[in-house]
Amino acid sequence: MSDSIFIHSQDQLKQLAQDVLRFAKEKGASDAAVEISEGNGLSVTVRKGNIETIEQNKDKGIGVTVYLGNENSIRRGNASTSDFSRQALKDTVDAAYNIARFTAEDNCAGLPDADAFEMNPMDLQLCYPWLISAEEAVELAKRGEAAAFAVDKRITNSEGASVYAQQSHFISANTRGFMGGYPYSRHTISVVPIAGKGANMQRDDWYSSMRDPKRLARPEDVGRYAAERALARLNAHKLDTRTCPVLFEAPLAAGLLGAFVQAVSGGALYRKSTFLLDSLGKQVFAPHIQILEDPHIPGEVGSSPFDEEGVKTHRRDVVKDGVVQGYFLSTYSARKLGMKTTGNAGGSHNLSLTSSLTTPADDFKAMLRKLDTGLLVTELMGQGVNYVTGDYSRGASGYWVEKGVIQYPVEEITIAGNMKNILRQIVAVGADVLIRGTKQTGSILIEEMVVAGG
């Protein structure tokens, strides 16, 4: 991968990292870690055919962590700068050192064990620069928004269409011999149309986001689908309170997966602030549910050869046949729990939730037929998850379905349940698979939830 799109080369970032670590050792640090990053990008937004914003960014930064003491008495301090000069590096190390001197001792702090690092990271092809001009980006955004307006005269307004391109690179290093980094990119096209007028207005959105701009959906397709979604929400009804099956559309189903990840992450576990405390080896999901983490898929947003601490990542079963096989742990949280890091400092990597019952024929229409009569949820509002108790309650909108056919849109409702029951009552997972960030799943059908009317 050429460094020509950045001001600094990877070798120059490595030299800066070596300088920082040397300064830290000279200062008296027992250990130190540094991350140095640089990036550039472009973001444009148009609304009703006119340019709203054009933003270009060039950023860089250095973050330093200094450790003082031994394994039984460790103190740490952090400092950062955007100045790459030699004096600024020394000053930043001094600041981190002085903060460490006055922090409380913590025997779980410190760098990962030396054998945990990924010393020979594979190239996962994570950077696809999109050196698009502002004029070209504006044209793409206009095409997306125009396609939305062209769908139907009832598309009366727009919150805008955006094109975002970003490419960055980094080096992470520490005093235990690890040094690694790579370039990466992330590009997005989005459209947010508004349908209807007055009190009968509805908005919806759609977007496409990829590392490789060649894999992005056409702006016309994004705009057209966003408009169709907004139009489908017109003349929404309210519902009386009832208990019924609920189908989470694929983009929202990824949120259920995210709630599970948070509940079995180190911070929640060692603080005992999760409804899935001590869930390792226990049945948490319906028996047909599988969750796989695969950090090494070339070109995907959630791929990485190592985590934020430099710890090597692994392909693993997180849930097998509904039983939890592993947590999401950093070095610190693992030590707090008396366990080993899972290489998840910074979060999960390419998680996919699947069902052993799913067939290729289980597309969205098939999932509606499985729902039969119940609620299809397409938008959620608010946080609504109590991770201590598992209680789940969120504002929602979507569609009422009878005998597998959408009857009418609904709004101003609340869906409620408990996450323990929700995960166990997953009846089916669709083949309508969608990737949202680091998570991938099809639509998810829950056997029963409380739907409260407005």
N, C-alpha and C positions, 0 to 999 in steps of 0.2 A: 504494500500500500504506500503510495507516494506521500511524502510529508508536505508537498508543495502547496496544499490548500491551507496550511497553517503557517504562522510566523516562525514557530519553533519546531524543530525536528524531534523525533522520539529520542535520538541520541542526546540532544541538548536538554531535554527534560530529564533524562537519566543522569546527566552531569549535575544538574541542579539538585536532584534528589540526593546524590552522593555528597554534595557540598553540605546540604542541610543535615544529613546524618553525621557527617564529620564534625560540624559545629556543635551538634548536640552532645556528642561524645566528649569533645574538648571542654564543653561547659560542665560536664560531670554527670550527664544522664546515664542511668544504668541501661536504658533501652530507649528507642525512639522509632517513630513511624512518620512517613510523609506521603502526601498525595499531591501531585501537581497536574493541573488540567488546563486545557486551552480549547476554545471553540469559536465557531462563527455561524451565523445563520441569518435568515430573512423571514419576516412575518408580514403578510399583507391581509387587509380586510376590505372588502367592498360591500356597500349596502345600496340596494336599489340602483345598481349600475354605476355608482359613484365611489371613488376611493375614500375610505374612512381612515385607514392608517397604513403606513409603510414604516416598518421598523427593521433596522439592520443591527445586529449585535456582533461584537467581538469581545470575548471575555477570557480572563485567565485567573488562576488562583493557586495558592499553595496553602495546604493545611498541615500543621505540625502537631504531633502528640509526643510529649516527653514523659518518660516514666522514671521515677526515683525510688530506690529501695530494692529489697529482695522479694522473693515469692511470698513471704509471710507478712510483708509490710510495704505495700506498693502505693505510691501516690502518683497521680497523673495530671497533666495540664495540657490544654489545647490553645493554639493561637493560629491565626491565618493572615495572609496578606495577598494583595494582587500585584505587588511590586517584586519583580524578579532580580533586582540589583543585589549585589553581594552584601551590602550593609543591611538591606531590608531582610534578607534571609537570616543574618545574625540576630537582628532585632526581634524577629519573630520567634526564633529559637529561645532567645532570652525571655521573651514574654511567656512562652509555654513553660519554661523552666521555673520561672518565678511563681506562676499559678500553681504548678505542681508542688512547690515547697509548702504552700499553705492549704492544700486540700487534705481532706481526711484520708487516712490509710484505708486501703481496700484490698484484701488478699485475693480477690477474684479479678482484679485489674491486671493489665499486662498483655504482652503480645501472645499470639498463639504459639504452641509448641513447634519447634523447628521442623518436625516431620509432617506437619499439617499443610505446609505451603505447596503451591503448585509452581514448581521450579521450571517446568518446560511446557508452558501453556500452548494449547493448540490454536491454530488460526481458524476462528469460527466465521470469518467473512462478515463482519458486523458493520462495516463502513462502506456506504455507497453515496459519495458526495453528490449533492444536487446543486450545482452551481448555476441556479436559475436567476435571471435578472428580475428586478422589481417589476419591469414592464411585462415580462412573461408570466410572472406570478399573478399579477393583476388580471391578465387576460384569462388565466385558468379559473380564477375566482369568479370572474364575470360570467364565464361559460357555465359554471355550476349554478350560480344564482339564476341566470336566464333560463336554464333548463327547468328549474323549479317553477318559475313564473309561467312557463309555457305549458305546464301540465293542465292547468284549469284556471278560469277567470276568478275562481274563489280564493286563489292564492293572491292575497291583497297587499301583503307587506313582507318584510324580511328583517331578521335581526343580523343578517349579513352572511357572507361566504368568505372563508379564510383559506389561505395557503401558507403553510409553515414548513421551512426547511432548516435543518440543523445538523451540523457535523462537528464532532469534537474528538479529542484524544487525551490520554492521561498516562501517567506513570505513578505506580504505587510502590513503595519500598520501605524496608525497615532494617534494623540493626541485627537481625537474625538471619540475614542472607537473602531475603526475598526481594526481588525487583521484577515487576511485570507491568504491562500496560498495552493498550491497543487503541486504534481509532474506532469510532462508532458513529452512527447516524440515526436520525428519526425524522420522518417527513409526514405531513398530514394535509388532507383536503377536507373541509367541512362546510356544510350549508345548513342554515337555520331559517326555514320559511314560516310564514304566518298565514293561516287560512281564516276566512270569514271576516265579519265586521262587528263593531260594537260589542255587545255582551256575548256574542256568539263567536268569539275568536279563539283559535287554538294554534299552538306552535308545536313543532317537533323538529328534530334534527337528525342528521346522519353524518358519519365521517368515515374516512379511510386513512389508516395510519400504518406505515411500513418503514423498514430501514432502507429498502431499495425503492426509489421513486418509480421504477418501471413496474413494480407490483401494485402501485396505487390504483384504485378504481378510477375510471374516467370521471372528470368533474360533472359531466352531464348525467352520468348514472347516479352519482351521489346526490345531486340536486333533485333529480326526478324522484328518487325513492324517498328523500326527505319530504318532498311535497305530498307524495301519496300518503305518507304517515300523518302529516298534518291534516289533510283533507278527511281522512278516515275518522278523526277525532271530533268532527263537527257534530253538533246536536247531541252532545253527550247527556246521558241520563244519570240519575242517582239511584242507589240501591238501598233497599231495606237491609237491616242487619240479618246476617245468615251465616251458616257454616256450610262450606262447599269445597270442592277441589280447586286448586289454584295452579295455573300454568305460568311459570316465569319465562318470559321471552329470553332468548339466549344472552343478549347483552346484560340483562339483570341477573340471570342465572350465574354469571361470572361473579356477581356480588355476593351470592351465597357461598361460593367457593372462597372468596376473600374473607368472609366472616369466619369460616372454619380456620383459615390460615392464622388469622389474628388470635383466635381462641387457643391454638396450639403453638403459639410462638413463645420464645423464651421469657420475654418480659412479663407477659401475662401469667405464665406458669410459675416463675419464682416469686412473683408478688401475690400469688394465689388469688388472682382477680379474674378467673375464667371459669366458665361452666364446664369446661373439658379438662379440669385438673385431674392428673393421674389417669389420663385416658389411654396411655400407651398400652397396646395389646388388648384393648377393649373394643367391643362392637359399638360404633358411634353412628355409622350410616346403615342404610338398608343393605342386606347381604350382597346385592348385585352391583354395588358401587365400587369403582376403582379410581384411585387418584395417583397419577404418575408424575414425577418431576424429572425432566430431562433437560439439563442446562446446556447440552452440547449440540443442539440442532442448528446447523449453519444458517446464518442470516436472520434468525428470529429475534424479536424484541427482547424476549426473556432469556436469551442465551448469554453465558459467561463462563470462561474456563476457571475462574476463581471469584470468590466473593470480595466484599469491600475490605477484608483483612488480608487478602492474598491466599486464603485457604482454598484448596482445590475443591471443586464441585463434583458431584456424582449423580448419575442417573439412579433413581431409586423409587420403590413403591412407598408412597406416603400412606395410602389406604389400600388394603387388599381385601376383597370380599367384605367390605364394610368395616374392617378392623383397622384401627390406627397402628401403623408400622413405625412412624417416626414423627418427631417434632421439627420445628424450625428454630435452630439455635445458632447464636453467635458464640464466640469464645467466652465472653463474659457471662452470658446467660447460662451456657453449658456448665461453667464452673460453679455458678450459684446453685445449680441443680445436681451437681455431682456427676455430670455427664460429659460427653465430648461434643465439640462443635459439629454441626451438620453442614457447614459451608453456606449458611444462610444469613450472614451479616449483611444487612441491606435488603433482605426480603427473599421471596421465592423466585424460582427460575422455571419458566415454561411448564406450568402446571396444567395437566389435562384431567378433567373429570369425565369418566365414561361409565357406561352400564354394560354388563355382560348380556343384558337382554336386548340391547339396541341392535337393530338391523339397518342396512342401507335404505330400506323403504320407510324408515321412521322420520320422514321429513316433517316440516312444520304442519302441513295439513293432516298428516297422520297423527301428530301430537294433539291437534285439536279434536280429532276423533277419539283419542284416548281420554282426553279431558271430558268429553261428552257434554255434560252440563256443569258449568262452573265459570270461574273468572280467569281470563287471560290478562296478566299484568304486563304493561309495556313502559310504565314510568313509576319511579318511587321518589318520595320526597323525605328529607330529613335523615338523621342517623338511625335512631330507632332500635338499636340493639344494646341491651344491657349484658355486657360480657360476663358479669359476675353471676347473674341468675339465668342467662340465656333468653330472657323475655324479649320478644321481637314485636314491634309495633311501628308501622310506617304508613304515611300517607301514600296513596296510590291512585293511578288511573289506568284504564285499559279497556277491555271489551267483555261483555257478557256473551257466553257461548251456550247454545242449546243443541243437543244431538250432533255435536261436532261442527256446528256452523256458527260463525260470528253473527250475533243478532243486532247489537248496537253498542256504541262506545259508552263508557261510564267514567265518572270523575267524582272528586270529593268523597273518596272512600278511604278507609283504613283497613289494612290487613294485619292480623295479629296471630301470634302463636308463641311457642317456645322453641328455640333452636334445636334443643335435644330431640323434640318430636319432629320438627321439620326435616332434619337430616335423616332420621329413621323412616320417615314417611315419604321418601322419594320413590314414586311409583315407576317413573320412566325418565329417560334422558334421550333427547332427540338427536337425530343425525344432522340436524341443521346447525352444524358446529360453527362457532364464531370465536375469533381471538380478540380479547380485549386486554391490552397490556401484556402481563406475564401469564394470563389465565385463559384457558380454552375449554369451552363446553357447549353443548347444544342446549335447547330449551329444557327446563326441568319441571316435571309434574309432581306436585305435592298432594298427597291423598286428601288432606283436609286442613283448612284454616278458617279462622273467624274473619268475616268480611263485615265491617261496620259501616253503615250508611252515614252520609253527612247530616 
